[in-house]
Amino acid sequence: MLTVIAFIVALGLLIAIHEYGHYRMAVACGVKVLRFSVGFGHTLLRWQPRGSPTEFVLGAFPLGGYVRMLDEREAPVDPAERHLAFNTQPLRSRVLIVAAGPLANLLLAVLLYAVVNWSGVQMAAPVLGRPAADSVAERAGLVGGERVERAGFEGDELQAMTSFEDVRWLLTRGALEGRDVRLALADVRGRAAELLLPLSALQARDADARLFEHIGIVSPMSRPEIGEVTPDSPAERAGLRPGDLVLSLGDTAVVDGRQLRELIRASVREGQALMKSWRIERQGAVIHLDVKPELQQQGGVAVGRIGAYVGAPPEMVMVRFGAVEGVWQGMVKTWEVSVLTLRTLGRMVIGEASLKNLSGPLTIADYAGRSASLGLTSYLVFLALISVSLGVLNLLPLPVLDGGHLMYYLWEGVTGRPVSEVWLERLQRAGVAVLALMMSIALFNDLARLLS
């Protein structure tokens, strides 16, 4: 139920803001607006403010919306009101009206990011966990436990990293844009060092979990502590207690909780669980325990389990910005997400990025529910991300989108004459076909994710 509500609220809000951008700019340019509608299907609510020419409508299905303006191309217009029609407006006014919808979504994203920045959010500190085996990070020399003080693309000025999410976002951009990333680190003893992650060699196509496995920086550092122990479990029978710090498992030194979980899972050979000697630090003393996991099937594969919570929560930091800095950071984040979205779309067109990056309504609904369940801050970040996507996608030069109309106006501005009716019809058909293809691929990806 939460997923459905969060999805409806998200779509309804973002579509309403988009259409309101068109509406307000149309009114400001002196165009008569006949109807402002959010949603399709059965009309749930209809009203018209006194003295206003605009009818406001709320439909049952919040999958779109529109602003209907007075226009001679759609219906006859009283000569006395011809100056109020959209098609009679100067080119600059038509451009502003069409562009106002996507820009409203981008401005909303800035505001949402700013609200999150002002309120503050607890985030994992930029301390790196043990890198994945044979990954870019491991080959570069990372071992786990390093704190990222500053980072940036090779050749650019390094920026302060306030959280692990800052590092993860930079790595995502670096991998998808084919740019190397330089890290300024402090190791577990506080010694400063710098190293380069050659992400340009990855030739990444998808921003998914496998990408971060290849990079090697998957999760923030968590102490390899034992948490709650299940009664009559392998952990309890071996003598493990909550608070035990695991130093090594067999001959392998343990750095963080994620590494320890992987070692436990891999304590299997030929369908049999392996007993290994664990070196434990307990209340300042070092002891050795023999631990034998129990076998469990996961996805048809036998893995080891000990029946205990493994790994302490990562170090957390409060990330909060002042009034001006919060807005600035919101603008920067909106710009970065917009650029990354455009570059990813461009790479999909030329075949350098996978079409699996396209997501449809099922995936959006899933993430809406997940983010809402994590709290208001996570939901606001989700709304900001989707608002950026909606704004950017609507600026694409497809005839059925706002960007397509702007493309027509660019032609008119350059040549001094509008696009002919014949070409308008041809381009509209092509645009509908491309958009239908994109939606079909996105829906296919949604179903594939749900069924996988």
C-alpha positions as CSV (number, residue, x, y, z in Angstrom):
1,M,0.0,0.0,0.0
2,L,2.9,2.4,0.8
3,T,4.4,1.7,-2.6
4,V,1.1,2.7,-4.4
5,I,0.6,5.8,-2.3
6,A,4.3,6.9,-2.7
7,F,4.1,6.3,-6.4
8,I,0.9,8.3,-6.9
9,V,2.1,11.2,-4.8
10,A,5.4,11.3,-6.7
11,L,3.9,11.2,-10.2
12,G,1.0,13.6,-9.2
13,L,3.4,16.1,-7.7
14,L,6.0,16.0,-10.5
15,I,3.4,16.2,-13.3
16,A,1.6,19.0,-11.5
17,I,4.8,21.0,-11.2
18,H,5.7,20.4,-14.8
19,E,2.3,21.6,-16.1
20,Y,2.2,24.5,-13.6
21,G,5.4,25.7,-15.2
22,H,3.7,25.8,-18.6
23,Y,0.6,27.4,-17.1
24,R,2.3,30.2,-15.1
25,M,4.6,31.2,-18.1
26,A,1.6,31.2,-20.4
27,V,-0.3,33.5,-18.1
28,A,2.8,35.7,-17.7
29,C,3.1,36.0,-21.5
30,G,-0.6,37.0,-21.9
31,V,-1.9,33.7,-23.3
32,K,-5.4,32.5,-22.4
33,V,-5.3,29.1,-20.7
34,L,-8.5,27.1,-21.1
35,R,-7.7,24.0,-19.0
36,F,-5.1,22.9,-16.5
37,S,-5.3,19.1,-16.1
38,V,-3.4,16.6,-14.0
39,G,-4.2,13.0,-14.7
40,F,-6.4,11.2,-17.2
41,G,-9.5,9.1,-17.1
42,H,-12.5,9.7,-14.8
43,T,-12.6,13.3,-13.5
44,L,-12.2,13.3,-9.7
45,L,-12.3,17.0,-9.2
46,R,-13.1,20.0,-11.4
47,W,-13.2,23.7,-10.4
48,Q,-12.9,27.2,-12.0
49,P,-11.9,30.1,-9.8
50,R,-14.2,33.1,-10.1
51,G,-13.0,35.5,-12.7
52,S,-10.5,33.0,-14.2
53,P,-10.8,31.6,-17.7
54,T,-9.0,28.4,-16.7
55,E,-10.8,25.2,-15.7
56,F,-8.7,23.0,-13.3
57,V,-9.2,19.3,-13.5
58,L,-7.9,16.3,-11.5
59,G,-8.1,12.9,-13.3
60,A,-8.1,9.4,-11.7
61,F,-4.9,8.2,-13.3
62,P,-1.8,10.5,-12.6
63,L,0.2,9.3,-15.6
64,G,0.2,12.6,-17.4
65,G,-1.3,16.0,-17.7
66,Y,-1.7,19.0,-20.1
67,V,-2.3,22.7,-20.3
68,R,-4.8,23.6,-23.0
69,M,-4.3,27.1,-24.3
70,L,-6.3,29.2,-26.8
71,D,-4.9,28.3,-30.2
72,E,-6.2,28.8,-33.7
73,R,-4.7,25.5,-34.8
74,E,-7.1,23.6,-32.5
75,A,-10.3,25.5,-32.7
76,P,-11.8,28.7,-34.1
77,V,-10.8,31.8,-32.1
78,D,-12.9,34.9,-31.6
79,P,-11.1,37.8,-33.5
80,A,-11.4,39.8,-30.3
81,E,-9.3,37.2,-28.4
82,R,-6.8,36.4,-31.2
83,H,-4.1,38.3,-29.4
84,L,-4.6,35.8,-26.5
85,A,-4.0,32.7,-28.6
86,F,-0.7,30.8,-28.3
87,N,0.0,30.6,-32.0
88,T,-0.1,34.4,-32.4
89,Q,2.6,35.0,-29.7
90,P,6.1,36.1,-30.7
91,L,8.7,33.3,-31.0
92,R,10.4,34.2,-27.7
93,S,7.1,33.8,-25.7
94,R,6.3,30.4,-27.3
95,V,9.9,29.3,-26.4
96,L,9.5,30.4,-22.8
97,I,6.1,28.8,-22.4
98,V,7.3,25.4,-23.8
99,A,10.6,25.4,-21.9
100,A,8.9,26.4,-18.6
101,G,7.6,22.9,-17.9
102,P,11.0,21.1,-17.9
103,L,12.6,24.0,-16.1
104,A,10.0,23.8,-13.4
105,N,11.0,20.2,-12.8
106,L,14.7,21.1,-12.6
107,L,13.9,24.0,-10.2
108,L,11.9,21.6,-8.0
109,A,14.9,19.3,-7.9
110,V,17.1,22.1,-6.7
111,L,14.6,23.0,-4.0
112,L,14.2,19.4,-2.8
113,Y,18.0,18.8,-2.7
114,A,18.3,22.2,-0.8
115,V,15.6,21.1,1.8
116,V,17.6,17.9,2.4
117,N,20.8,19.9,2.7
118,W,19.2,22.3,5.1
119,S,17.6,19.6,7.3
120,G,20.7,17.5,7.4
121,V,21.0,13.7,7.0
122,Q,23.0,11.0,8.7
123,M,25.2,9.4,6.2
124,A,28.0,6.8,6.2
125,A,31.5,8.4,6.6
126,P,33.8,8.3,3.6
127,V,35.7,5.4,5.0
128,L,36.3,2.5,2.5
129,G,35.6,-1.1,3.2
130,R,37.8,-3.9,1.9
131,P,37.9,-3.7,-1.9
132,A,36.5,-6.6,-3.9
133,A,39.0,-9.1,-5.1
134,D,40.8,-8.4,-8.4
135,S,39.0,-5.1,-8.7
136,V,40.3,-1.7,-9.9
137,A,40.5,-0.5,-6.3
138,E,42.5,-3.6,-5.1
139,R,44.9,-3.3,-8.0
140,A,45.4,0.4,-7.3
141,G,46.5,-0.5,-3.7
142,L,43.5,0.0,-1.5
143,V,43.2,-2.5,1.4
144,G,40.2,-1.1,3.3
145,G,39.9,1.3,6.2
146,E,41.2,4.3,4.3
147,R,39.3,7.6,4.8
148,V,38.8,9.6,1.6
149,E,39.6,13.2,2.5
150,R,39.3,14.7,-1.0
151,A,38.7,13.3,-4.5
152,G,38.1,14.4,-8.1
153,F,38.6,13.6,-11.7
154,E,42.2,13.4,-12.9
155,G,43.2,16.8,-14.0
156,D,40.6,18.6,-11.9
157,E,40.9,20.2,-8.5
158,L,40.1,17.7,-5.7
159,Q,37.0,18.4,-3.7
160,A,36.3,17.5,0.0
161,M,34.3,14.3,0.5
162,T,31.8,14.6,3.4
163,S,30.2,11.1,3.1
164,F,30.6,7.7,1.4
165,E,27.7,8.7,-0.9
166,D,29.9,11.6,-2.2
167,V,32.6,9.1,-3.1
168,R,30.1,6.6,-4.6
169,W,28.6,9.3,-6.8
170,L,32.0,10.5,-8.0
171,L,32.9,6.9,-8.9
172,T,29.6,6.4,-10.7
173,R,30.2,9.4,-12.9
174,G,33.8,8.5,-13.5
175,A,33.0,5.0,-14.6
176,L,30.1,6.1,-16.9
177,E,31.9,9.1,-18.3
178,G,35.2,7.2,-18.8
179,R,37.3,9.4,-16.5
180,D,39.9,8.4,-14.0
181,V,39.4,9.4,-10.3
182,R,42.2,10.5,-7.9
183,L,41.7,9.9,-4.2
184,A,43.5,11.8,-1.4
185,L,43.4,9.4,1.6
186,A,44.3,9.0,5.2
187,D,45.0,5.3,6.1
188,V,44.1,3.6,9.4
189,R,47.1,5.2,11.1
190,G,46.3,8.7,9.8
191,R,49.1,8.7,7.1
192,A,48.3,10.7,4.0
193,A,48.5,9.2,0.5
194,E,47.1,9.7,-3.0
195,L,46.2,7.1,-5.6
196,L,44.6,7.0,-9.0
197,L,41.7,4.7,-9.9
198,P,41.8,4.1,-13.7
199,L,38.1,4.0,-14.3
200,S,38.4,5.0,-17.9
201,A,39.6,1.4,-18.6
202,L,36.3,-0.1,-17.4
203,Q,34.2,0.8,-20.4
204,A,31.2,0.7,-18.1
205,R,27.7,0.2,-19.7
206,D,25.4,-0.1,-16.6
207,A,25.2,1.7,-13.3
208,D,24.4,-1.4,-11.3
209,A,25.9,-3.5,-8.5
210,R,28.3,-5.3,-10.9
211,L,29.8,-1.9,-11.8
212,F,30.8,-1.3,-8.2
213,E,32.1,-4.9,-7.9
214,H,34.4,-4.1,-10.8
215,I,35.4,-0.8,-9.3
216,G,35.9,-2.6,-5.9
217,I,34.4,0.1,-3.6
218,V,31.1,-1.5,-2.8
219,S,30.2,-0.4,0.8
220,P,31.6,1.8,3.6
221,M,33.8,0.4,6.3
222,S,32.2,-1.6,9.0
223,R,34.1,-3.1,11.9
224,P,34.1,-6.9,11.7
225,E,32.2,-7.3,14.9
226,I,29.8,-10.0,15.9
227,G,26.3,-8.7,16.8
228,E,23.3,-10.6,18.0
229,V,23.8,-14.4,18.2
230,T,21.0,-16.8,17.4
231,P,20.4,-19.5,20.1
232,D,21.7,-22.9,19.2
233,S,23.4,-21.6,16.1
234,P,26.9,-22.4,14.9
235,A,28.1,-19.1,16.3
236,E,26.8,-19.9,19.8
237,R,28.1,-23.4,19.7
238,A,31.5,-22.1,18.7
239,G,31.5,-19.7,21.6
240,L,31.1,-16.4,19.7
241,R,29.6,-13.5,21.7
242,P,28.2,-10.2,20.7
243,G,30.9,-7.6,20.6
244,D,33.7,-10.0,19.5
245,L,36.0,-8.3,17.0
246,V,37.2,-10.8,14.3
247,L,40.9,-10.3,13.5
248,S,41.4,-13.2,11.1
249,L,39.6,-16.2,9.7
250,G,42.1,-19.0,9.0
251,D,45.1,-17.4,7.3
252,T,43.1,-14.4,6.0
253,A,43.3,-11.1,7.9
254,V,39.8,-9.6,8.3
255,V,39.4,-5.9,7.7
256,D,35.7,-5.2,7.6
257,G,32.3,-6.7,8.1
258,R,31.5,-7.2,4.4
259,Q,34.7,-9.2,3.9
260,L,33.9,-11.3,6.9
261,R,30.4,-12.1,5.6
262,E,32.0,-13.2,2.2
263,L,34.5,-15.4,3.9
264,I,31.8,-17.1,6.0
265,R,29.7,-17.7,2.8
266,A,32.7,-19.1,1.1
267,S,33.6,-21.6,3.9
268,V,32.3,-24.4,1.8
269,R,34.1,-27.1,-0.2
270,E,32.5,-29.8,-2.3
271,G,29.2,-29.3,-0.6
272,Q,30.7,-29.5,2.9
273,A,31.1,-26.7,5.5
274,L,34.7,-26.1,6.5
275,M,35.8,-25.5,10.1
276,K,38.3,-22.7,10.4
277,S,40.2,-21.1,13.3
278,W,39.0,-17.6,14.1
279,R,41.2,-15.1,15.9
280,I,39.0,-12.9,18.1
281,E,39.6,-9.9,20.2
282,R,37.4,-9.9,23.3
283,Q,37.6,-7.3,26.0
284,G,41.3,-6.6,25.1
285,A,42.3,-10.2,25.0
286,V,43.0,-12.3,21.8
287,I,41.5,-15.8,21.7
288,H,41.1,-18.5,19.1
289,L,37.8,-20.3,18.3
290,D,37.0,-23.1,15.9
291,V,33.9,-22.1,13.9
292,K,32.1,-24.4,11.5
293,P,29.2,-22.8,9.6
294,E,26.1,-24.6,8.6
295,L,25.1,-25.1,4.9
296,Q,22.2,-23.2,3.4
297,Q,21.0,-23.1,-0.2
298,Q,20.9,-19.7,-1.8
299,G,19.9,-19.5,-5.5
300,G,20.9,-23.1,-5.9
301,V,24.3,-22.6,-4.4
302,A,25.5,-23.9,-1.0
303,V,26.8,-21.1,1.2
304,G,27.9,-20.9,4.8
305,R,25.9,-19.3,7.7
306,I,26.8,-19.0,11.3
307,G,23.5,-17.6,12.7
308,A,24.8,-14.2,13.9
309,Y,24.7,-10.6,12.8
310,V,28.0,-9.9,11.2
311,G,29.5,-6.4,11.0
312,A,29.0,-3.3,13.0
313,P,27.1,-0.3,11.5
314,P,29.4,2.0,9.6
315,E,30.7,5.3,11.1
316,M,28.0,7.9,10.5
317,V,28.4,11.7,10.0
318,M,25.7,14.4,9.9
319,V,25.8,16.2,6.6
320,R,24.1,19.6,6.8
321,F,24.6,22.9,4.9
322,G,23.7,26.5,5.5
323,A,21.0,28.5,3.7
324,V,23.1,29.6,0.7
325,E,25.4,26.6,0.6
326,G,22.4,24.3,0.7
327,V,20.9,25.9,-2.4
328,W,24.2,25.9,-4.2
329,Q,24.8,22.2,-3.5
330,G,21.3,21.5,-4.7
331,M,22.1,23.3,-8.0
332,V,25.3,21.4,-8.4
333,K,23.6,18.1,-7.7
334,T,20.8,18.9,-10.2
335,W,23.4,19.9,-12.8
336,E,25.5,16.7,-12.3
337,V,22.5,14.4,-12.4
338,S,21.2,16.2,-15.6
339,V,24.6,15.9,-17.3
340,L,25.0,12.3,-16.4
341,T,21.4,11.5,-17.6
342,L,22.1,13.1,-20.9
343,R,25.5,11.4,-21.4
344,T,24.0,8.0,-20.5
345,L,21.1,8.5,-23.0
346,G,23.6,9.6,-25.6
347,R,25.8,6.5,-25.0
348,M,22.7,4.3,-25.2
349,V,21.9,5.8,-28.6
350,I,25.4,5.0,-30.0
351,G,25.5,1.6,-28.3
352,E,28.2,2.4,-25.7
353,A,25.7,2.0,-22.8
354,S,23.1,-0.7,-22.2
355,L,19.4,-0.1,-22.8
356,K,18.9,-1.8,-19.4
357,N,19.5,1.6,-17.9
358,L,16.0,2.6,-19.1
359,S,13.4,2.3,-16.3
360,G,9.7,2.4,-16.5
361,P,6.7,2.9,-14.1
362,L,7.2,-0.4,-12.2
363,T,10.7,0.3,-11.3
364,I,9.8,3.9,-10.3
365,A,7.0,2.6,-8.2
366,D,9.3,0.1,-6.5
367,Y,11.9,2.8,-5.6
368,A,9.1,5.2,-4.5
369,G,8.0,2.6,-1.9
370,R,11.5,1.7,-0.8
371,S,12.5,5.4,-0.4
372,A,9.3,6.2,1.5
373,S,9.8,3.3,3.9
374,L,13.3,4.7,4.7
375,G,11.9,8.1,5.8
376,L,11.1,11.6,4.5
377,T,14.7,12.5,3.6
378,S,15.1,9.4,1.3
379,Y,11.8,10.1,-0.3
380,L,12.7,13.7,-1.0
381,V,16.0,12.6,-2.7
382,F,14.0,10.1,-4.8
383,L,11.6,12.9,-5.8
384,A,14.5,15.1,-6.8
385,L,16.1,12.4,-8.9
386,I,12.8,11.6,-10.7
387,S,12.1,15.4,-11.2
388,V,15.5,15.8,-12.8
389,S,14.8,12.8,-15.1
390,L,11.4,14.2,-16.1
391,G,12.9,17.6,-16.8
392,V,15.8,16.3,-18.9
393,L,13.7,13.7,-20.8
394,N,11.2,16.4,-21.8
395,L,14.0,18.5,-23.2
396,L,15.0,15.8,-25.6
397,P,14.4,16.8,-29.3
398,L,11.6,14.3,-29.9
399,P,8.6,15.9,-31.6
400,V,6.0,14.7,-29.1
401,L,8.0,16.2,-26.2
402,D,8.7,19.8,-25.2
403,G,12.2,19.5,-26.7
404,G,10.6,18.7,-30.0
405,H,8.6,21.9,-30.0
406,L,11.8,23.8,-29.1
407,M,13.4,22.1,-32.0
408,Y,10.7,23.5,-34.3
409,Y,11.1,27.0,-32.8
410,L,14.9,26.8,-33.4
411,W,14.2,26.0,-37.1
412,E,11.8,29.0,-37.2
413,G,14.3,31.3,-35.6
414,V,17.0,30.3,-38.0
415,T,15.0,30.2,-41.2
416,G,12.3,32.8,-40.4
417,R,9.5,30.5,-41.2
418,P,7.7,27.8,-39.2
419,V,7.9,24.0,-39.9
420,S,5.4,23.0,-42.6
421,E,2.3,21.1,-41.7
422,V,3.5,18.1,-43.8
423,W,6.7,17.9,-41.9
424,L,5.0,18.5,-38.6
425,E,2.8,15.4,-39.2
426,R,5.7,13.3,-40.3
427,L,7.9,14.3,-37.3
428,Q,5.0,13.7,-34.9
429,R,4.6,10.1,-36.2
430,A,8.3,9.4,-35.9
431,G,8.3,10.9,-32.4
432,V,5.4,8.8,-31.3
433,A,7.2,5.7,-32.7
434,V,10.4,6.4,-30.9
435,L,8.7,7.2,-27.6
436,A,6.6,4.0,-27.8
437,L,9.8,2.0,-28.4
438,M,11.5,3.6,-25.4
439,M,8.5,2.9,-23.2
440,S,8.3,-0.7,-24.4
441,I,12.0,-1.2,-23.6
442,A,11.6,0.4,-20.2
443,L,8.6,-1.8,-19.4
444,F,10.5,-4.9,-20.5
445,N,13.4,-3.9,-18.2
446,D,10.9,-3.4,-15.4
447,L,9.5,-6.9,-15.8
448,A,13.0,-8.4,-16.2
449,R,14.1,-6.9,-12.9
450,L,11.0,-8.0,-11.1
451,L,11.2,-11.6,-12.4
452,S,15.0,-11.9,-11.9
